[in-house]
């Protein structure tokens, strides 16, 4: 990431040099020198990839400097340092300006930003946010594994803690046609009926499973979202009936090939439907930060819930396969009946297993170990590997971004804005 004008000028100069190098590249000379047309092509592709990466960084810095960017998102504390740097640039403040506002030396700000504020105290982070006039509203809690034992009697439920206003706004009380004020007046009755319809044969539970969560997970919002997903799942007309053991490696690899089609997400839902597995898309509620969940209906059959928090093809396919891994390996009636996932947060053994399994089913480890795209990281090699494996290049680009920890790299291949449009029945405006 470019953090100051000096880096920007250097990057612009380097970008021109790389552009000139690409333009002057002699493919025939390279083929002769390397004695391979494939390696020669890889050499120029690597140069072009560097150009794309540097162009993205320059464009991001220019957008921030324009003053048009006023909102920044951090889904975890790990992302806060990047937000502070972006906010400083968007405020038109140099590192020297910020240092003067804090009463410290410019070199200290340079050190903070070079190591992503790793050496800064919480007090210092707060001072920086204040100096930047940055309103930080994210709340955090301990990432504690939550088990199915936290089942509550209805008499002990704090009904006021449910996000009733948001549930009403989304139309979740389908047979209730009165005003919001009326809904607030009879809130408990509406919520009791809502829970009863979703879970007719079991006691409401604030968790019957596990949650992978780095940001605050509001238990009542999670329960409301879970009930909504279960109700929508029961209303779906499936093409097949679920049988235990249907999710095999061959079944998953066949599903992965659906990603190669332009309407892959729609095909994925149909593919799951043929095996009796409902796929429900429901945006997450505030204070849940969900990517998805694997759940069991009262009869023990599975459901996948996705929020499409990130509208990207690579994210859609990985979250889908992650939840399928939970169904195949971890969900058990009477034991773990729901697993909520915020995939930006820290992992445990169970989540590591699901991540590894999902990745292996999308791209086999042997293939990935020797894939040219993994090392050259160019658009051409990614597309070529996608064709070879008959999967979407977005899956490959997303894997490369994660390994490189560079979410600008190959950004035009991850399929931004290409998922939600296939779920037109869902309202994503929040």
C-alpha positions in Angstrom: 0.0 0.0 0.0 1.3 3.5 -0.9 1.2 5.7 2.2 2.8 9.0 1.3 3.6 11.3 -1.7 7.2 10.2 -1.9 6.2 6.5 -2.3 3.6 7.7 -4.8 6.2 9.5 -6.9 8.5 6.5 -6.8 5.7 4.2 -7.7 4.7 6.3 -10.7 8.3 6.3 -11.9 8.6 2.6 -11.4 5.3 2.1 -13.2 6.5 4.0 -16.2 9.7 2.0 -16.3 7.8 -1.3 -16.1 5.4 -0.1 -18.8 8.3 0.8 -21.1 9.9 -2.6 -20.3 6.7 -4.4 -21.3 6.4 -2.3 -24.5 10.0 -3.0 -25.4 10.0 -6.6 -24.5 11.4 -8.8 -27.3 9.5 -12.1 -27.1 11.7 -13.7 -29.8 14.9 -12.8 -28.0 13.5 -14.1 -24.7 12.5 -17.4 -26.4 16.0 -17.7 -27.8 17.6 -16.9 -24.4 15.4 -19.2 -22.4 15.0 -21.8 -25.1 11.3 -22.0 -24.4 8.3 -20.1 -25.7 6.3 -21.0 -22.6 9.0 -19.5 -20.2 9.3 -16.4 -22.5 5.5 -15.9 -22.3 5.7 -16.4 -18.5 8.4 -13.7 -18.3 6.4 -11.1 -20.0 3.3 -12.1 -18.1 5.1 -11.6 -14.8 6.1 -8.1 -16.0 2.5 -7.3 -16.9 1.3 -8.6 -13.5 3.7 -6.2 -11.7 2.3 -3.4 -13.8 -1.3 -4.3 -12.9 -0.4 -4.5 -9.2 1.4 -1.2 -9.2 -1.4 0.5 -11.2 -3.9 -0.7 -8.6 -1.9 0.8 -5.7 -1.4 4.1 -7.5 -5.1 4.2 -8.4 -6.1 3.5 -4.7 -3.8 6.3 -3.5 -5.1 8.8 -6.0 -8.7 7.9 -5.1 -8.0 8.5 -1.4 -6.2 11.7 -2.1 -9.2 13.0 -4.1 -11.2 13.4 -0.9 -14.2 11.6 -2.2 -13.6 8.5 0.0 -15.2 9.2 3.4 -16.2 5.8 4.7 -13.9 2.9 5.6 -14.8 -0.6 6.8 -13.0 -2.8 9.3 -14.6 -6.1 10.1 -12.0 -6.9 12.7 -9.3 -5.1 14.8 -6.7 -6.5 12.5 -8.0 -4.2 9.8 -8.0 -1.0 11.9 -4.4 0.0 11.1 -5.1 0.0 7.4 -8.2 2.1 8.0 -6.1 4.6 10.0 -3.7 5.0 7.1 -6.4 5.3 4.5 -8.3 7.9 6.7 -5.1 10.0 7.0 -4.6 10.1 3.2 -8.3 10.8 2.6 -8.2 13.7 5.1 -5.4 15.3 3.1 -3.0 14.9 6.0 0.7 14.0 5.4 2.6 11.9 7.9 4.2 15.1 9.1 0.7 16.7 9.6 -0.5 13.8 11.7 2.8 13.8 13.7 2.3 17.5 14.5 -1.3 16.9 15.6 -0.1 14.2 18.0 3.0 16.1 19.2 5.4 13.4 18.1 8.1 13.1 15.4 7.3 12.4 11.8 9.6 9.4 11.8 7.4 7.8 14.5 4.4 8.0 12.2 6.5 6.5 9.4 7.5 3.6 11.7 3.9 3.1 12.8 2.6 2.9 9.2 5.5 0.8 8.0 4.7 -2.0 10.5 1.0 -1.5 10.3 0.8 0.1 13.8 2.1 -3.2 15.4 4.2 -1.2 17.9 1.4 1.3 18.8 -0.5 1.0 22.1 -4.3 1.1 22.2 -4.1 4.6 23.7 -2.0 5.7 20.7 -4.4 4.2 18.2 -7.2 6.1 19.9 -5.2 9.3 19.7 -4.6 8.7 16.0 -8.3 8.0 15.3 -9.3 11.2 17.2 -6.7 13.3 15.3 -8.2 12.0 12.0 -11.8 12.7 13.1 -12.5 9.0 12.6 -15.6 7.6 14.2 -14.9 4.0 15.2 -18.0 2.1 16.2 -16.8 -1.5 15.9 -17.3 -3.6 19.1 -15.2 -6.6 20.0 -15.6 -9.6 22.3 -13.6 -12.6 23.3 -13.5 -15.3 20.6 -14.8 -18.0 22.8 -16.0 -21.3 21.3 -19.8 -21.5 21.9 -21.3 -24.9 22.5 -24.8 -26.3 22.1 -25.3 -26.4 25.9 -26.5 -22.8 26.0 -30.2 -23.7 25.8 -32.6 -21.3 27.5 -36.1 -21.5 28.9 -38.4 -19.1 27.2 -39.1 -17.5 30.5 -35.4 -16.5 30.7 -35.1 -15.0 27.2 -34.6 -11.2 27.1 -37.1 -10.5 24.3 -36.0 -6.9 24.1 -32.6 -7.9 22.8 -33.9 -9.3 19.5 -33.4 -6.9 16.6 -37.1 -6.5 16.2 -37.0 -3.3 14.1 -34.7 -4.8 11.5 -36.7 -8.1 11.4 -39.8 -6.0 10.8 -38.1 -3.9 8.1 -37.1 -7.1 6.3 -40.6 -8.4 6.3 -39.8 -11.5 8.4 -43.2 -11.4 10.2 -45.0 -12.5 7.1 -48.6 -12.5 8.5 -48.3 -9.3 10.3 -49.4 -6.3 8.3 -49.5 -3.5 10.9 -47.2 -0.6 11.6 -43.8 -0.8 13.3 -45.2 0.8 16.4 -47.8 -2.0 16.6 -45.0 -4.6 16.1 -43.0 -3.0 19.0 -46.1 -3.1 21.2 -46.7 -6.8 20.7 -43.0 -7.7 20.1 -42.9 -10.7 22.5 -45.9 -12.4 20.9 -44.5 -11.8 17.4 -41.1 -13.2 18.4 -42.5 -16.2 20.2 -44.5 -17.1 17.1 -41.5 -16.5 14.9 -39.3 -19.0 16.9 -42.1 -21.5 17.2 -42.6 -21.6 13.4 -38.9 -22.1 12.8 -38.3 -24.6 15.6 -41.7 -26.3 16.3 -40.3 -29.3 18.1 -37.4 -28.0 20.1 -36.5 -25.5 22.8 -35.0 -22.2 21.5 -31.2 -22.1 22.0 -28.9 -19.1 21.9 -26.4 -21.6 20.6 -26.7 -25.3 19.7 -23.4 -25.4 18.0 -20.3 -23.3 17.4 -19.4 -19.9 16.1 -16.2 -18.8 14.4 -16.2 -15.1 15.3 -13.7 -12.4 15.6 -16.1 -9.5 15.8 -18.9 -9.3 18.3 -21.5 -12.0 17.7 -24.9 -10.9 19.1 -26.6 -14.1 20.3 -30.1 -12.8 19.8 -29.4 -11.6 16.3 -27.8 -14.9 15.4 -30.8 -16.8 16.7 -33.2 -14.6 14.7 -31.1 -15.1 11.5 -30.9 -18.9 12.1 -34.7 -19.0 12.5 -35.2 -17.0 9.3 -32.9 -19.3 7.3 -34.7 -22.4 8.7 -38.1 -21.1 7.8 -37.0 -20.1 4.2 -35.4 -23.5 3.8 -38.6 -25.3 4.8 -40.5 -23.3 2.2 -38.1 -24.3 -0.7 -39.3 -26.9 -3.1 -36.4 -29.3 -3.6 -35.8 -31.5 -6.6 -34.4 -34.4 -4.5 -34.4 -35.9 -1.0 -31.3 -35.7 1.2 -29.6 -38.9 2.1 -26.7 -39.2 4.6 -23.3 -39.6 2.8 -24.3 -37.9 -0.4 -21.6 -35.3 0.0 -18.6 -37.3 -1.4 -15.4 -36.0 -2.9 -16.7 -36.9 -6.4 -20.0 -35.0 -5.7 -18.0 -32.0 -4.5 -15.7 -32.0 -7.5 -18.6 -32.2 -9.9 -20.2 -29.2 -8.0 -16.9 -27.2 -8.4 -17.1 -27.6 -12.2 -20.5 -25.7 -12.1 -18.4 -22.6 -11.2 -17.0 -22.5 -14.8 -20.4 -21.4 -16.1 -21.3 -17.7 -16.0 -24.4 -18.5 -13.9 -22.5 -20.8 -11.6 -24.1 -19.6 -8.3 -27.6 -20.3 -9.7 -26.4 -23.7 -10.9 -24.9 -24.4 -7.5 -28.3 -23.9 -5.8 -29.9 -26.2 -8.3 -27.2 -28.8 -7.9 -27.7 -28.8 -4.1 -31.5 -28.9 -4.6 -31.2 -32.2 -6.5 -29.5 -33.7 -3.5 -32.1 -32.3 -1.1 -30.0 -29.6 0.4 -31.6 -26.1 0.6 -29.3 -23.2 -0.1 -30.7 -20.0 1.6 -29.3 -16.5 1.0 -30.1 -14.1 3.7 -28.0 -11.0 4.5 -26.5 -11.0 7.9 -28.0 -9.0 10.7 -26.1 -6.1 12.4 -23.5 -7.4 15.0 -23.2 -10.8 13.4 -20.6 -10.4 10.7 -21.6 -13.7 9.2 -20.4 -15.2 5.9 -22.5 -18.3 6.2 -23.7 -21.2 8.4 -24.3 -24.9 8.2 -27.5 -25.9 10.0 -29.8 -28.9 10.7 -33.6 -28.8 10.3 -35.6 -30.5 13.0 -35.7 -33.7 11.0 -31.9 -33.8 10.8 -31.5 -32.8 7.2 -28.9 -30.0 6.4 -29.3 -26.4 5.3 -26.7 -24.0 4.1 -27.2 -20.3 4.8 -25.1 -17.7 3.0 -25.1 -13.9 3.6 -23.1 -12.9 0.5 -21.4 -10.3 2.7 -18.8 -10.1 0.1 -20.3 -10.0 -3.4 -17.4 -11.9 -5.1 -17.4 -15.2 -6.9 -14.3 -16.5 -5.2 -15.8 -15.9 -1.8 -19.1 -17.5 -2.8 -17.5 -20.7 -3.8 -15.1 -21.0 -0.9 -17.8 -20.2 1.7 -20.2 -22.7 0.0 -17.6 -25.5 0.1 -16.6 -24.6 3.7 -20.2 -25.1 4.9 -20.5 -28.3 2.9 -17.4 -29.5 4.7 -19.1 -28.8 8.0 -22.2 -30.8 6.9 -20.1 -33.7 5.8 -17.8 -33.8 8.8 -19.1 -31.9 11.8 -22.9 -31.5 12.0 -24.6 -34.2 14.1 -28.2 -34.3 15.4 -28.3 -33.8 19.1 -24.6 -32.7 19.2 -23.6 -29.8 16.9 -26.6 -28.6 15.0 -25.4 -25.3 13.7 -22.1 -23.7 12.9 -21.9 -20.0 12.2 -18.9 -18.7 10.3 -17.2 -15.3 10.0 -14.3 -16.5 7.8 -12.3 -13.3 8.5 -11.8 -14.3 12.1 -9.4 -16.7 13.8 -9.7 -20.5 13.3 -9.8 -23.5 15.5 -9.1 -27.2 14.7 -12.6 -27.7 13.4 -12.4 -24.6 11.2 -9.0 -25.5 10.0 -10.3 -28.9 8.9 -13.2 -27.3 7.0 -10.9 -24.7 5.3 -8.4 -27.4 4.2 -11.2 -29.7 3.0 -12.9 -26.9 1.0 -9.7 -25.8 -0.6 -8.7 -29.4 -1.6 -12.1 -30.0 -3.2 -11.9 -26.8 -5.2 -8.3 -27.4 -6.3 -6.4 -30.6 -5.4 -3.3 -30.0 -3.4 -1.1 -31.9 -5.9 -2.4 -29.6 -8.7 -1.9 -26.5 -6.7 1.6 -27.5 -5.6 2.9 -27.4 -9.2 0.5 -24.9 -10.8 2.3 -22.2 -12.8 -0.5 -19.7 -11.9 0.5 -20.0 -8.2 4.0 -18.7 -8.8 3.6 -16.4 -11.8 0.3 -14.9 -10.6 -0.7 -13.5 -14.0 -4.1 -13.2 -15.6 -3.1 -15.5 -18.4 -1.9 -18.3 -16.2 -4.9 -18.1 -13.9 -7.3 -18.3 -16.8 -5.3 -21.2 -18.4 -5.5 -23.2 -15.1 -9.2 -22.5 -14.8 -9.7 -23.9 -18.3 -7.5 -26.9 -17.4 -9.5 -27.7 -14.2 -12.9 -26.6 -15.6 -13.5 -24.2 -12.7 -13.9 -20.5 -12.5 -10.7 -18.5 -12.6 -12.1 -16.5 -9.7 -11.5 -19.5 -7.4 -7.8 -19.5 -8.4 -7.4 -15.7 -8.2 -8.9 -15.8 -4.7 -6.6 -18.5 -3.6 -3.6 -16.5 -4.9 -4.8 -13.3 -3.1 -5.1 -15.1 0.2 -1.7 -16.8 -0.1 0.0 -13.5 -1.1 -2.1 -11.5 1.5 -2.6 -9.1 -1.4 -6.2 -8.4 -2.2 -5.4 -6.0 -5.0 -3.5 -8.6 -7.0 -5.6 -10.1 -9.8 -8.6 -8.1 -8.5 -10.3 -8.1 -11.8 -10.6 -11.9 -11.8 -12.3 -12.6 -8.4 -15.7 -11.7 -9.8 -16.7 -8.7 -7.8 -20.4 -7.8 -8.1 -21.2 -11.1 -9.9 -23.1 -13.1 -7.3 -26.0 -11.2 -5.7 -27.6 -10.7 -9.1 -28.4 -14.4 -9.2 -30.5 -14.2 -6.1 -33.0 -11.6 -7.1 -35.5 -12.6 -4.4 -33.2 -11.3 -1.8 -33.0 -7.6 -0.7 -29.4 -6.7 0.0 -30.0 -3.0 0.7 -29.3 -2.5 4.4 
